[in-house]
Every structure is written in C-alpha cells, then in structure tokens.
C-alpha cells in the first residue's frame, strides 16, 4: 500500500531578542497537493518568505526516522 505524501507551507519568521536575531519557520498549512500550496505561496505578498517542504523533511529535522 502506497502512502500519500504531505507537504507543509511555512513562513520565515525573524525573532529578535535584544541585539541578536534568529530565523525560524512557522507552519501555516499542510496539504497532499504541492501544486496547490505553490499557488497559495505565489499569492502571498512576499512569496520568497515562504517555502514548501515535504513531511519527510520535517521528520528528519525533528530527529524522527522516516516511515516507509
């Protein structure tokens, strides 16, 4: 049985603490259709501040083992 792939739409956020800043990504949506998320990203005011990542990438970032 084939598992469907999910994709996350994330926005780059700059967190400032005093004189230092840190870049983080905030998740806004999850979808099984990358082309649909591409359309959503293209409609944003600053599409370069958004990214689409496969769920497997998120799992690797969090130190989890990928399924399948």
Buried (B, 14 or more C-beta within 10 A) or exposed (E): EEEEEBBBBBBEEEEEEEEEEEEEBEEBEEBEEBEBBBEBBEEEEEEEBBBBBBBBBBEEEEEEEEEE
